[in-house]
Amino acid sequence: MSITNKKFNLKKLIKFVYDIFLSKIKAESSLVSFNLIFEEDKCPKYLFSDDQRITQILLNLLINLNFSMPENY
């Protein structure tokens, strides 16, 4: 798998990851809530990197976090 660097909107990517993860946790449990707080003044608007790899990394982190959380947290 090769790395493809390109300019992308960070907020849109994070929102995309959020939507995927939110739909996944809602399908698994109605007891879990997950909120997104994006502080635009603390994040760059655009990044130059491999957006698909960053998406996969963020999804993996969130999914692993969800698996490691206690049932009644």
Steps between C-alpha positions, in 0.01 A plus 500: 500500500653829394466831679313768309559850630239758418338803654178428689264674740568369851157593640321313220718193554437499875125545443507209255676277755259616770196410288635153422588429862172639630298276268710201609452553873130577460456171314673313783351676801241765565660576838817659366527868416781664313543873442730689269649831608718659238698809602574661165734760645728222630515288184623574150227525238694291249761228523727363233517126557336169414139559598401135459770383739412767755134399474591136561725587795231712666234232449731234642572711807131566565399138444776377732395753762141384472605136546706580807230699682316329785140394428341744746730798452 
